Amino acid sequence: MNLLTQSINKVVVIASIIFLVSSCTNTKISQSWVDPDLKKSYNDILIIGIGESEQNRRAYESYFSTALEEKGIEALASYKLIKSNAKIDRETIGKAIKGLNVDGVIVTHLTAVDEETIYRPSMDYMPMYGGGYYGGLYSYYPHVNAYVTRPGYYETHETYTLETNLYDVESEELVWSARSRSFAPESVDEVITDLTKLLIEELIDKGLIKKK
């Protein structure tokens, strides 16, 4: 393989990586577990978000419950039943759902915030089709060679890991758990939107929720 072909291949590979990174959502499910003996689905769920910010809690619970209702699942945000300063435990939740038809409780909380450093290649390459750099070998090759050998830079971003658990109200047992990672989110709303979509897809895929 000659030097020109190698240089072109490097450009193609780098461009492909940049496209894949930019086209992927920043939030992904990293781990998932479901009780292998579970034989039931849930259609009336209490949503609980645990965090330092009451505003974020309300935003998350409201968005999640609304998204579930759009799928035909009854859902209720816990902030409507449980005060912000209340301890989230068996007694508190039991009192909150007493007399309701809630059969499942979903709890989401932040487990870790990590810093990750990634390498960004140089973005200075500007192809000119139909002439210019593509007009011939001796004008094109120096331009490409300078691009692929030019150093890029490093960026440090925060990655947020959250855990979401589904508990069966009747047995009080954990029946499903998922861990998600949000890489360098631009806002809390972005995390809420992306995470809720992924969690609902996972719940549907595992047969854990169904319409009444």
C-alpha positions in Angstrom: 0.0 0.0 0.0 1.5 3.3 -1.0 1.7 6.5 1.1 -1.1 8.2 -0.8 -3.5 5.3 -0.2 -2.6 5.1 3.5 -3.2 8.8 3.9 -6.6 8.6 2.2 -7.6 5.6 4.4 -6.6 7.5 7.5 -8.9 10.4 6.5 -11.8 8.0 5.9 -11.4 6.2 9.2 -11.2 9.4 11.2 -14.2 10.9 9.4 -16.2 7.7 10.2 -15.3 7.8 13.9 -16.3 11.5 14.1 -19.6 10.7 12.5 -20.4 7.7 14.8 -19.5 9.7 17.9 -21.7 12.7 16.9 -24.6 10.5 15.8 -24.9 8.5 19.0 -27.0 9.6 21.9 -25.1 10.7 25.0 -27.1 8.3 27.3 -26.9 4.5 27.1 -28.0 1.5 29.2 -24.8 -0.1 30.3 -26.2 -3.0 32.5 -29.6 -4.6 32.8 -31.0 -7.4 35.0 -34.4 -8.9 35.3 -35.7 -11.6 37.7 -35.7 -14.8 35.7 -38.7 -16.1 37.7 -40.9 -13.1 37.1 -44.2 -14.0 35.5 -46.0 -10.7 35.6 -46.2 -7.2 34.1 -46.9 -3.9 35.7 -49.5 -1.3 34.6 -49.8 1.1 37.6 -46.4 2.5 38.6 -45.1 5.0 41.1 -42.0 7.0 39.8 -39.4 8.1 42.4 -36.4 10.2 41.5 -33.8 10.6 44.3 -31.4 13.5 44.2 -30.2 16.7 45.8 -32.3 18.9 43.6 -36.1 19.0 44.2 -36.5 20.7 40.8 -34.7 17.9 39.0 -36.7 15.3 40.9 -40.0 16.8 39.9 -38.8 17.3 36.3 -37.7 13.7 36.0 -40.8 12.2 37.7 -43.2 14.3 35.7 -41.6 13.5 32.3 -41.3 9.8 33.1 -44.9 9.4 34.3 -46.2 11.4 31.3 -44.2 9.2 28.9 -45.5 6.0 30.5 -49.1 7.3 30.3 -48.6 8.0 26.6 -47.9 4.2 26.3 -51.1 3.4 28.1 -49.5 2.7 31.5 -50.9 4.4 34.6 -48.0 6.3 36.3 -47.8 8.7 39.2 -45.0 11.1 40.2 -44.0 10.6 43.8 -43.5 14.3 44.6 -47.3 14.6 44.5 -47.5 12.1 47.4 -44.1 12.3 49.2 -42.7 15.5 50.6 -39.2 16.6 49.5 -37.7 16.2 53.0 -39.3 12.8 53.6 -37.0 9.8 53.9 -37.6 7.3 51.1 -38.1 4.0 52.8 -40.6 1.2 53.1 -42.9 3.0 55.5 -43.0 6.3 53.5 -43.7 4.6 50.3 -46.3 2.3 51.9 -48.2 5.2 53.3 -48.0 7.1 50.0 -49.5 4.3 47.9 -52.0 3.0 50.4 -55.5 2.8 48.8 -54.0 3.2 45.3 -53.7 0.5 42.7 -50.0 0.9 42.3 -48.4 -2.5 41.6 -44.8 -1.4 40.8 -42.4 1.3 42.1 -39.5 2.6 39.9 -36.7 4.3 41.8 -33.9 6.2 40.0 -30.8 7.6 41.8 -27.3 8.9 40.9 -24.6 6.4 41.8 -21.4 8.1 40.4 -19.9 11.0 38.6 -16.7 10.3 36.7 -14.3 12.3 34.5 -13.4 10.9 31.1 -10.8 12.2 28.7 -11.2 11.6 25.0 -9.0 12.5 22.1 -10.4 14.8 19.4 -8.5 14.6 16.0 -7.8 17.8 14.0 -11.0 19.1 12.2 -9.2 21.4 9.8 -9.6 19.1 6.7 -11.7 20.8 4.1 -12.1 18.7 0.8 -12.6 20.6 -2.4 -14.2 18.4 -5.1 -13.9 19.0 -8.8 -10.6 20.9 -8.6 -8.3 22.5 -6.1 -6.8 19.8 -3.9 -8.4 17.1 -6.0 -6.9 18.5 -9.2 -3.8 16.3 -9.0 -1.5 14.2 -6.9 1.0 17.0 -6.2 -1.7 19.4 -4.9 -3.9 16.9 -3.1 -1.3 14.7 -1.3 0.5 17.5 0.7 -2.8 18.8 1.9 -4.0 15.4 3.1 -0.7 14.5 4.6 -0.6 17.7 6.6 -4.1 17.0 7.9 -3.6 13.4 9.1 -0.3 14.3 10.8 -1.6 17.4 12.6 -2.1 16.7 16.3 -5.6 16.9 17.8 -6.5 17.7 21.3 -7.9 16.2 24.5 -11.2 17.0 26.2 -12.3 16.1 29.7 -16.0 15.5 30.3 -18.1 14.2 33.2 -20.0 10.9 32.9 -23.0 10.4 35.1 -24.0 6.9 36.2 -27.6 6.3 37.3 -29.3 3.2 38.6 -33.0 2.5 38.1 -34.8 -0.3 40.0 -38.3 -1.7 39.6 -39.8 -3.2 42.8 -42.9 -5.3 43.0 -45.3 -3.8 45.5 -46.9 -7.1 46.6 -43.7 -9.0 47.3 -41.5 -5.9 47.9 -38.8 -7.6 45.9 -36.5 -6.1 43.3 -37.6 -7.5 39.9 -35.6 -5.4 37.4 -32.5 -3.1 37.6 -30.7 -1.1 35.0 -27.6 1.1 35.0 -27.2 4.0 32.6 -24.4 6.3 31.7 -24.8 9.8 30.4 -21.6 11.2 28.7 -21.1 15.0 28.8 -24.8 15.9 28.8 -25.6 19.4 27.8 -28.4 19.8 30.3 -30.5 17.9 32.8 -33.4 17.9 30.4 -31.3 16.1 27.9 -30.5 13.3 30.4 -34.2 13.1 31.4 -35.5 12.8 27.9 -32.9 10.3 26.7 -32.9 8.2 29.8 -36.7 8.0 30.0 -36.9 6.8 26.4 -34.3 4.1 26.9 -35.8 2.9 30.2 -39.3 2.6 28.7 -37.9 0.7 25.7 -36.1 -1.6 28.0 -39.2 -2.2 30.1 -41.3 -2.9 27.1 -38.7 -5.2 25.6 -38.5 -7.2 28.8 -42.3 -7.4 29.0 -42.3 -5.6 32.4 -45.0 -3.1 31.5 -48.3 -3.5 29.7 -51.5 -1.5 29.1 -54.5 -2.2 31.4 
